[in-house]
Structures are given as structure tokens and as C-alpha cells.
Amino acid sequence: MSNDFFRFKQFSIRHDRCAMKVGTDGVLLGAWGCVEGHRILDVGTGTGLVALMAAQRNSEAEVLGIEIDREAALQAQENIAESPFCNRVCCINQDVLTFCPAQPFDAILCNPPFFTEDTSPDDKRRALARSGKSLPFALLVPKVASLLSSAGIFSVIIPHQVFTEFTALCLAEGLHLMRRLSVQTTATKPPRRVLMSFMKQNVDSKDETLILMNSDGTRSLAYEELTKEFYLSHG
């Protein structure tokens, strides 16, 4: 997914001007996260990928992407304008922490920055997009809680090793875990990512595991099934 252009079944994404390119994390979140309701927010939309996936999955929703990086926001706007969902999706260039909409959202999606190593990438924009310091979980979670409707659902993808920390932050803000999907690259490797959905009602959570690749390097049947409405080809 390193080329400047990536084509999905119903839309295409250009990402040559975005610090963070189209990647598996975004595709997983866009395919798995909750997109129910009429108002959907994609926090840190980047290329606009997750916002467009949400619009494809929910034909009744209005989707807003918010992006702090100006060049990424401009490219997301262009990707949206060229999509079949341009009448229902838009992107604004703003810091989500200063965002104060008139109405809450029914679903919020976020593929947050979580690059935490001391040595950041050379590209400063990529470093900002990837660094957890640019949008710390401790600031993200309270903001999401304030933007979410009473029956809304917040979906996120993060490194598996910070699952406990992130869940505790959400609980402190009245957000209860309802779904968790641990993601393993192969069956023999430990989980690297975890997808989670939270809501303000306390419900029994559902835990599942997704293995992305077979031993021969091809996509697993479960991964194919999850992404079949988006990827042009499989295998």
C-alpha cells in the first residue's frame, strides 16, 4: 500500500500528500468499527479512508472527517469530492480538541497516533501523525466521550499492549467496552493490534480474534470476509 494511489471497489484514495498512508489499520477500523446512526465522526481522518468506508457501509449517514494536518485535510477533501459519497461526507481542517459541534455523534471512529518510541521518523509531519504525543489517549478519550451521543458507539484501533491502559481511560469517562477484536498477523504470532468499541451503557463485552494471514502469506478467509466489500482482489 505504499504507492501514491490506492483503488478500492467504490472509491479511490490518493495519499501522496498525507503523512500517514493507506494501511491495514485504517482498513480494519473502517470495515469493523460501528457505523450505525445518522451522524458519524472520523477523528484524524488522514486520507479520508475510514470516513469513506463508513459512508459506503451506512448509506443513510452524514460523515465528518476531522484532520489537524492541513495538507492531509486538503487531500482528504479531494478524495471525498471524487467519491460517490461526496454529498454525505466532508472533511474539516481542525484540532479535534478544539472542536465544538452543535450536536453529538452517533458513531465515532479513530485510528489514533500511537508511535511512542523516543526516536521519531525524520519526516516531521509523519512524526506528528504517528506520535502519541500529538493526541495523547488521556486527552482523546475525554473529548470523544463529550462528542458521543448517549447511545453512541466509539470504535478505535490501538496497539494490543496498551489495551488495559486505554480501556481504563475509557471507563473513567463512562465508556464501557462492548466489543474487542484482537488482531494477529499469523496464528503463531501474538496480537499486535486490538479493535475496540465502547458505549456509555454498561453491557457484556464480546471478545474475538482475527488472524490476517495464512502460513503461506495469503489473506485468511476471515480477513477476506471482513474486507470483501472494499478490496478489489484477495489473496
Backbone torsions as a table, in degrees:
resi	resn	phi	psi	omega
1	MET	NA	28.8	-174.1
2	SER	-94.7	-6.5	179.5
3	ASN	-71.1	167.6	-178.1
4	ASP	-76.0	-6.9	-172.7
5	PHE	-141.8	132.2	179.6
6	PHE	-134.0	124.2	-176.1
7	ARG	-103.6	127.7	173.6
8	PHE	-106.4	179.1	-175.0
9	LYS	-62.7	-40.2	-174.2
10	GLN	-114.7	-4.9	179.4
11	PHE	-159.0	167.2	178.2
12	SER	-124.8	153.0	-178.7
13	ILE	-125.2	123.6	168.4
14	ARG	-98.1	136.2	-176.7
15	HIS	-138.4	22.0	-178.3
16	ASP	-68.8	-22.4	179.9
17	ARG	-103.7	6.5	-180.0
18	CYS	-100.7	137.5	178.5
19	ALA	-62.7	-40.8	178.5
20	MET	-106.3	124.6	-176.0
21	LYS	-85.2	172.7	172.0
22	VAL	-60.2	131.0	-178.7
23	GLY	-146.9	173.3	-176.8
24	THR	-61.4	-38.4	-178.6
25	ASP	-57.6	-47.3	-179.5
26	GLY	-63.9	-41.7	179.0
27	VAL	-62.8	-43.2	178.7
28	LEU	-60.7	-47.1	-179.4
29	LEU	-63.1	-44.5	-179.2
30	GLY	-63.8	-32.7	-178.8
31	ALA	-84.2	-28.7	-172.1
32	TRP	-103.4	-35.9	-173.5
33	GLY	-60.0	156.3	179.7
34	CYS	-71.5	130.9	178.5
35	VAL	-128.8	29.1	178.8
36	GLU	-78.5	155.3	177.3
37	GLY	102.9	-175.6	-175.2
38	HIS	-103.9	-21.6	-178.6
39	ARG	-124.1	118.5	-177.5
40	ILE	-121.8	137.5	177.4
41	LEU	-119.9	131.0	174.4
42	ASP	-110.5	108.6	-176.1
43	VAL	-84.7	124.7	-177.1
44	GLY	70.4	54.3	-169.6
45	THR	-65.6	-22.4	178.4
46	GLY	60.2	-115.0	-179.7
47	THR	-73.8	-13.9	-173.4
48	GLY	93.1	4.4	-175.5
49	LEU	-56.0	-55.5	-175.2
50	VAL	-65.0	-37.7	177.8
51	ALA	-61.2	-42.6	179.6
52	LEU	-69.9	-37.4	175.9
53	MET	-62.8	-40.7	178.4
54	ALA	-63.0	-41.2	178.9
55	ALA	-65.7	-36.2	178.4
56	GLN	-66.4	-39.7	-177.2
57	ARG	-75.7	-30.3	-178.6
58	ASN	-124.2	99.7	-174.5
59	SER	-73.9	-7.2	-179.2
60	GLU	-101.6	-8.0	-171.0
61	ALA	-89.2	149.3	166.0
62	GLU	-97.1	127.9	-173.9
63	VAL	-118.1	131.6	177.5
64	LEU	-118.2	128.0	171.9
65	GLY	-103.2	137.7	177.2
66	ILE	-122.3	132.4	-172.8
67	GLU	-143.8	127.5	-176.4
68	ILE	-77.8	-28.3	-178.2
69	ASP	-82.8	123.8	-173.3
70	ARG	-63.4	-46.2	-177.7
71	GLU	-64.9	-40.0	177.8
72	ALA	-64.4	-42.2	179.6
73	ALA	-62.3	-41.3	178.7
74	LEU	-63.6	-41.6	179.9
75	GLN	-70.3	-35.8	175.8
76	ALA	-62.0	-41.7	178.2
77	GLN	-60.5	-39.3	178.4
78	GLU	-68.1	-43.0	178.1
79	ASN	-61.4	-41.0	179.3
80	ILE	-65.6	-43.8	-177.9
81	ALA	-61.2	-30.1	-179.0
82	GLU	-89.8	0.0	-177.4
83	SER	-94.2	163.2	176.4
84	PRO	-74.4	-1.6	-177.3
85	PHE	-109.1	16.9	-172.4
86	CYS	-62.7	-21.4	179.6
87	ASN	-82.3	-8.8	-178.1
88	ARG	-122.6	-4.3	-176.4
89	VAL	-124.9	138.5	173.3
90	CYS	-144.9	166.2	-178.7
91	CYS	-135.2	136.2	175.5
92	ILE	-118.3	148.3	179.0
93	ASN	-96.1	96.1	-176.3
94	GLN	-159.0	153.7	172.3
95	ASP	-76.5	125.0	-177.7
96	VAL	-60.9	-27.0	-178.0
97	LEU	-68.8	-18.4	177.2
98	THR	-107.0	7.5	-175.6
99	PHE	-83.0	123.4	-178.6
100	CYS	-131.3	81.8	-178.2
101	PRO	-72.3	160.6	179.3
102	ALA	-73.0	-27.0	-177.8
103	GLN	-131.1	151.8	176.2
104	PRO	-75.5	174.9	-177.7
105	PHE	-111.5	146.3	179.0
106	ASP	-80.3	-27.0	178.2
107	ALA	-145.3	136.5	175.4
108	ILE	-126.3	131.6	179.5
109	LEU	-118.4	143.3	178.8
110	CYS	-153.9	128.2	169.5
111	ASN	-109.6	83.0	-167.4
112	PRO	-75.8	161.1	174.7
113	PRO	-67.8	136.1	178.7
114	PHE	-147.4	24.0	173.7
115	PHE	-74.7	112.0	-172.2
116	THR	-115.8	-0.1	179.3
117	GLU	-64.1	153.6	-177.8
118	ASP	-66.0	-31.7	-178.9
119	THR	-97.3	109.5	-179.4
120	SER	-82.5	161.4	177.1
121	PRO	-60.7	156.6	-178.9
122	ASP	-63.7	-38.7	-180.0
123	ASP	-70.1	114.5	-174.7
124	LYS	-63.4	-37.0	179.2
125	ARG	-68.2	-39.2	177.8
126	ARG	-67.0	-37.9	177.8
127	ALA	-62.0	-43.3	178.8
128	LEU	-62.7	-43.8	-177.7
129	ALA	-65.8	-33.1	-175.1
130	ARG	-93.8	-23.7	-171.7
131	SER	-76.3	130.0	175.5
132	GLY	-63.0	-18.6	179.2
133	LYS	-70.1	-22.7	-178.6
134	SER	-76.1	-26.2	175.1
135	LEU	-151.2	78.2	-176.7
136	PRO	-58.7	144.5	177.4
137	PHE	-53.8	-36.2	-177.2
138	ALA	-65.8	-20.7	174.9
139	LEU	-98.4	-35.9	-179.3
140	LEU	-61.8	-49.0	-172.7
141	VAL	-62.6	-48.4	177.3
142	PRO	-60.9	-36.4	179.4
143	LYS	-65.8	-44.6	177.6
144	VAL	-59.7	-43.8	-179.9
145	ALA	-59.1	-36.6	-179.5
146	SER	-74.0	-24.3	-178.1
147	LEU	-91.8	-11.6	-173.3
148	LEU	-90.2	137.2	177.1
149	SER	-69.0	167.6	-175.5
150	SER	-61.1	-30.2	179.1
151	ALA	-108.9	12.3	-176.0
152	GLY	-75.3	166.1	-178.4
153	ILE	-129.9	132.4	179.1
154	PHE	-106.5	122.7	179.6
155	SER	-118.4	141.0	-172.0
156	VAL	-149.7	154.8	171.3
157	ILE	-125.2	129.8	-177.8
158	ILE	-142.5	168.7	173.9
159	PRO	-61.9	140.2	-176.4
160	HIS	-60.0	-31.5	-174.6
161	GLN	-71.2	-13.7	178.4
162	VAL	-107.7	16.1	-179.8
163	PHE	-55.7	-48.4	-176.5
164	THR	-64.0	-44.5	179.4
165	GLU	-61.3	-46.9	-176.9
166	PHE	-66.1	-42.1	-179.7
167	THR	-62.8	-38.6	178.4
168	ALA	-65.3	-39.7	177.0
169	LEU	-62.3	-42.9	179.3
170	CYS	-64.0	-44.3	-179.4
171	LEU	-60.9	-37.4	178.7
172	ALA	-64.0	-23.6	178.7
173	GLU	-100.6	12.5	177.7
174	GLY	79.1	21.1	178.6
175	LEU	-106.4	121.0	-174.6
176	HIS	-105.0	137.9	179.4
177	LEU	-67.8	127.7	178.3
178	MET	-116.0	-26.7	179.1
179	ARG	-144.9	144.5	174.6
180	ARG	-142.6	132.7	177.0
181	LEU	-126.4	108.2	176.9
182	SER	-81.3	132.4	-173.7
183	VAL	-111.3	119.8	176.0
184	GLN	-109.9	139.0	176.5
185	THR	-64.8	-48.4	174.6
186	THR	-135.4	169.6	-176.9
187	ALA	-65.7	-22.6	-176.4
188	THR	-93.7	-3.4	-179.0
189	LYS	-107.0	149.5	178.3
190	PRO	-70.4	160.2	179.2
191	PRO	-59.9	137.8	176.7
192	ARG	-104.1	-33.0	-178.9
193	ARG	-127.2	159.9	172.6
194	VAL	-140.0	130.4	174.0
195	LEU	-96.7	135.6	-178.2
196	MET	-139.6	148.4	172.3
197	SER	-124.4	137.1	-178.1
198	PHE	-125.9	151.3	174.6
199	MET	-144.3	167.4	-175.6
200	LYS	-79.7	-17.2	174.3
201	GLN	-87.3	144.3	179.1
202	ASN	-86.5	112.8	-178.3
203	VAL	-129.4	164.9	175.0
204	ASP	-69.9	131.9	-177.1
205	SER	-87.6	152.8	179.9
206	LYS	-112.6	123.7	-177.4
207	ASP	-110.5	131.0	178.8
208	GLU	-138.9	169.8	178.1
209	THR	-130.4	139.8	176.1
210	LEU	-122.2	124.8	173.6
211	ILE	-101.2	122.6	-173.4
212	LEU	-76.7	-41.3	-170.4
213	MET	-124.4	144.6	170.4
214	ASN	-76.6	172.5	-178.8
215	SER	-63.4	-22.7	180.0
216	ASP	-91.9	5.4	176.5
217	GLY	91.2	-3.4	177.6
218	THR	-82.6	159.4	178.3
219	ARG	-66.4	140.0	177.8
220	SER	-70.3	159.7	178.0
221	LEU	-61.2	-36.8	179.9
222	ALA	-65.8	-41.0	178.6
223	TYR	-67.4	-41.3	176.8
224	GLU	-61.0	-42.8	-178.8
225	GLU	-64.2	-42.3	-179.1
226	LEU	-63.6	-37.4	-172.4
227	THR	-107.0	10.4	-170.8
228	LYS	-63.7	-25.0	-179.9
229	GLU	-82.4	-2.4	-174.6
230	PHE	-120.5	-52.8	-178.6
231	TYR	-68.0	140.1	178.8
232	LEU	-71.2	-37.2	-178.4
233	SER	-140.5	162.5	-177.6
234	HIS	-129.7	159.6	177.1
235	GLY	102.2	NA	NA
